[in-house]
Every structure is written in structure tokens, then in C-alpha cells.
Amino acid sequence: MKVRQAVIEDAEIVAGLICDVQRLHAEAVPHLFKPADDPSPFVVDCRERILTDPNGRLFIVEEASEAVGYVYARVLRQPETAYVYARSAVHIDQIAVKPDRQGSGYGRALIEAVFDLARAEDIERVSLDTWSFNTGAHGFFRKMGFDMFMYRMDVYLKEEV
């Protein structure tokens, strides 16, 4: 198992990995998430936004030169305001491991790469968001030391006809 930082040339590989997690999200919340029938929009997004983000890092985990998962994390630094003290975090924006490879340590290796990034940036906090339907991920994140920090709630107001 090897974890490495992704480069622009990895955009197509990452887009393929994004498709798996995008399908999961689109099935669970179809009014928000687009289907993952075509990876080309993800290739473009990887090339133009994710892999060029100066505050972002994308890591790929490989087994025998095959990419089996990725994590995209962003270094966030927020100044002090009248309401809060200055704070920094490394925020995990996206993480995925191929469904048939989950439970084999690849996700742990990706999270550890993010922890290493946080340490290198002298940041003590790593955060992430997870959708309420994704209960399998919740258990994994708890095993990695994450705990509930904040609740985000919403209400969907569908127009009545």
C-alpha cells in the first residue's frame, strides 16, 4: 500500500474514484447530487479546481500501482473576529475508497496522510462533514478519532401546487 500526493495527470484516475462515491450520494439524495454516469465533468473539476487549489491536497492510495481511494483535504485558516478566536483546521472535503476495497486499511492510510499534513502545517484540528445517510462512514470516522462537533439541520420546502 502506498499513499502519494496526486498531480494534474491523475485527474482521470481520481474522476473514476469520484464516480463511486458520487453514485452513493446521488442514490441517497437525488435532489442534490447529480448522477455519475459520465466521469468527464469530474475530470474537468479535478484539473481546473481540485488539483490547482493552493490550499488543497489530494492524496491517492494505491495497491500494486492501482488507485483504490483518494482524499481531498483543504487547509483552512480563519482570522479572529469579534465572535471567535483565530483558528485553523485541515478539512476533509472528499474521501472515497472503492467499495470492494473498503475495510482493508486504505481509508485509514488516507486519513493518516491528512493527519500528517495537519502536523506539517502545525494545525491541531482535522474536520470533515458527513451525510446522515452514510452510517458506514460514521463508524469508520469514529474509529479514526472523529467525534460529533456540530449539527447542521435543514428543512426542504417543496412548493405546493
ABEGO torsion letter per residue (X at the ends): XBBBBBBAAAAAAAAAAAAAAAAAAAAABAAABBBAABAAAAAAAAAAAAAABAABBBBBBBBGGBBABBBBBBBBBBBBBAABBBBBBBBBABBBBBAAABGAGAAAAAAAAAAAAAAAAGBABBBBBBBAABAAAAAAAAAAGBBBABBBBBBBBBBBX
